[in-house]
């Protein structure tokens, strides 16, 4: 008696779809910490329209950005960094490895990342401050695609 087992060609699309869904679930559980797995990477039909819209910060001649031109939440996060917390997310203060190579090259463990709260976001969002030595702070509003030195 012959059984009607599905062929691998019939099952493959379902296995791939399940793997993609699992990857997004893991990324959400990890707080968007996986490279390329941010809420902005999820199609709008799934993620919904963006809630926050911010004007680009005013860049100075030195290539930095004045703190006063950044969103209020950046100033709030910077204040928490300087006082040593408490931070709203468990990932805050973890080592930032600079894999993108966009910041000055420093030894491993030199940089640490902190979440800048994004109003209306269901997760950590894309905004971060990356800190080096005291007084050395960088802002990214696009999840590490670009950085601006924060000038106080």
C-alpha positions in Angstrom: 0.0 0.0 0.0 1.4 3.3 -1.1 1.2 6.4 1.2 0.8 10.0 0.0 3.8 11.6 1.5 4.4 15.2 0.4 7.6 15.7 -1.6 10.4 17.9 -0.4 9.5 20.4 -3.2 6.0 20.7 -1.7 7.2 21.2 1.9 10.2 23.6 1.3 8.1 26.8 1.0 6.4 26.1 4.3 9.7 25.3 6.0 11.2 28.5 4.7 8.2 30.6 5.8 8.3 29.1 9.3 12.1 29.9 9.5 11.5 33.6 8.5 8.7 34.0 11.0 10.8 32.4 13.7 13.7 34.8 12.9 11.4 37.8 13.3 10.0 36.4 16.6 13.5 35.9 17.9 14.5 39.4 16.8 11.5 40.9 18.6 12.3 38.9 21.7 15.9 40.1 21.6 14.7 43.7 21.4 15.7 44.3 17.8 19.3 43.6 18.8 20.1 41.3 15.8 21.8 43.1 12.9 19.3 44.0 10.2 16.3 42.8 12.3 14.9 46.1 13.4 11.2 47.1 13.2 12.1 49.2 10.2 13.3 46.0 8.4 9.8 44.4 8.8 7.4 45.3 6.0 5.0 48.1 6.8 2.0 45.7 6.3 3.3 43.8 9.4 4.8 46.6 11.4 2.3 49.4 10.7 3.2 52.9 9.7 6.1 54.7 11.5 4.9 56.6 14.5 7.8 58.9 15.1 9.1 61.4 12.7 12.0 63.6 13.6 13.7 66.4 11.9 17.3 65.8 11.0 19.6 67.2 13.6 21.6 70.4 12.9 25.1 69.4 12.0 28.0 71.7 13.0 31.0 72.5 10.9 33.1 70.0 12.9 30.8 67.2 11.8 29.2 66.9 15.2 25.6 67.7 16.2 24.6 70.0 19.0 22.8 68.3 21.9 20.1 71.0 21.8 19.1 70.1 18.2 18.5 66.4 19.1 15.2 65.0 20.3 14.4 65.4 24.0 14.7 61.7 24.6 18.4 61.9 23.6 19.0 64.5 26.4 17.1 62.2 28.9 19.2 59.2 27.9 22.5 61.2 28.1 21.5 62.3 31.6 20.9 58.7 32.7 24.3 57.7 31.2 26.1 60.4 33.2 24.4 59.4 36.4 24.9 55.7 35.9 21.3 54.7 35.3 18.8 53.3 36.0 18.3 52.4 32.4 14.9 51.3 30.9 16.3 48.3 28.9 18.5 45.4 29.9 20.7 45.8 26.8 21.6 49.4 27.9 25.3 49.6 28.8 26.3 46.6 26.9 29.5 46.6 24.8 29.1 48.1 21.3 31.6 46.4 19.0 31.6 48.9 16.1 31.4 46.2 13.5 30.2 48.8 11.0 33.5 50.6 11.4 31.8 54.0 11.4 33.3 55.2 14.7 37.0 55.7 15.4 38.7 52.4 15.8 39.2 51.5 19.5 40.0 48.4 21.5 37.1 45.9 22.2 35.0 47.0 25.1 35.7 50.7 24.6 32.2 51.6 23.4 28.9 50.9 25.1 25.4 51.4 23.7 22.3 52.9 25.3 18.7 53.0 24.0 17.1 56.4 23.2 13.4 55.8 23.9 11.2 56.2 20.8 7.7 57.3 21.8 5.1 55.0 20.3 7.5 52.2 19.5 6.7 48.7 20.7 10.3 47.8 21.2 13.7 49.6 21.6 13.4 51.3 18.3 16.4 52.4 16.2 17.7 55.3 18.2 20.9 54.9 20.3 23.7 56.7 22.0 27.1 55.0 21.8 29.5 56.2 24.5 33.3 56.0 24.7 35.3 57.8 27.4 33.3 60.3 29.5 32.3 63.2 27.2 32.6 61.1 24.0 29.0 60.4 22.8 27.6 59.5 19.4 24.0 59.5 18.3 22.4 57.2 15.7 18.8 57.6 14.7 18.9 54.8 12.1 20.2 51.8 14.1 24.0 52.2 13.4 23.8 53.2 9.7 25.2 56.6 10.6 26.6 58.4 13.6 27.0 62.0 14.7 29.3 63.1 17.6 27.1 64.8 20.2 28.5 68.3 21.1 27.4 69.5 24.5 
